Amino acid sequence: MTGTLRRVDWLAETVAAHKAGRPVGIYSVCSAHPTVVQAAMTQAAEDGGYVLIEATSNQVDQYGGYTGLRPAEFRDLVLRIADDTGFARDRVVLGGDHLGPNRWQNEDSAAAMAKADVLIAAYVEAGYTKIHLDCSMSCADDPDVLSDDVVAARSARLMRVAEDVAHQAGSPGPTYVIGTEVPVPGGAHETLDHLVPTPASRARATIDAHRSAFAAAGLDDVWPRVVALVVQPGVEFDHVNVFDYRREATVELRSVLDAEANLVFEAHSTDYQRPERLRELVEDHWAILKVGPGLTFAMREALFALATIEGELVPRTSRSNLVEVLERRMLAEPKYWEGYYGGPPQAQRTARRYSYSDRLRYYWADPEVDAARRTLLENLDRTGVPLPLISQFLPGQYERIRAGHLEPTPQALVIDRIRDAIRPYARACLTSGAAL
């Protein structure tokens, strides 16, 4: 099964094209929700290209992560969605994001890194071909801030595991992403008031430390497969704010890549950036753009709109009560949001439902929530969704229906609303209608 995922060449070819002067890029869909994955494949099929789906270390690990899925199980889920969508398996690329001791920071470094070894092996065994080595976080016996040398040495250790697993399987090793200037996965925990791009000196130090550590571990020959460096371009979002890219602030940082034949930048937390800013990021060598919460945010918008429509069409006793079910489950199991959303009860309620951070995304797999979502779609499948109500609550989708480009079914409306959040990435990366 893993043979359908060996698309290292597409990643490398795109990076090579960018380094040769073509302003092309790749967007990475960092979501485990099946509807988001389906939307991404639908978009990629229309564009005639590939789809890059990445799982993070807290979503998917050897124990199941918060999704309950191990790397091979997530791979199988993605491939089933591809089959159901009619998307070619050999155009699916899987990546692992923030792979390292992230999940075990409360343990001593020896124990945490031993588990990270197993994590990396599980991803590579399952055929993931893009691996972000992230050892930037401190463990229980570490100082608060790790040196570049420690981070790089731990990354080299994980790379050795990955290479050995790939060699044993008789397959080429994956492509790698490195970098210690890594934004918090899923957006900032707190409200931000300013953001500073990574200093050029820090980026150079990160590259030098990793190059030296890989050489010391006998991995010199792998360096050409290190395709990207994660640095902070000055983009981020918190619960209520978005920090837009300012290219004038990254002129010196961009020059770091001038001496690097194989490296581009990878930008995390690009969710909610305006389309023109996404395009500027790609032009300025952030040739890999990561997006995650912004896609489930768009899905939530569509489902909440459909829940409002349901209230107009379906008797009270038969409604899904999706919004109310979500609220009840989030209050009953607050672990995914209570450390993020502060303030008075009304502010917390608003954040639970509408925050850019979209902590609500952790609850879609809850059995009660999923049952309510299914009931919502089934109810509206039975009643149909009148065009005037689509115009009122999903105007972008209404225009596509009127133009004959979209069917007015509930699931199609949700998929298309998610694609509204993906389309700017396809345009920014020049993937729309022009696959490499």
Order of alpha helices (4+ residues) and beta strands (2+ residues): alpha-beta-alpha-beta-alpha-beta-alpha-beta-alpha-beta-alpha-beta-beta-beta-alpha-beta-alpha-beta-alpha-alpha-alpha-alpha-alpha-alpha-alpha
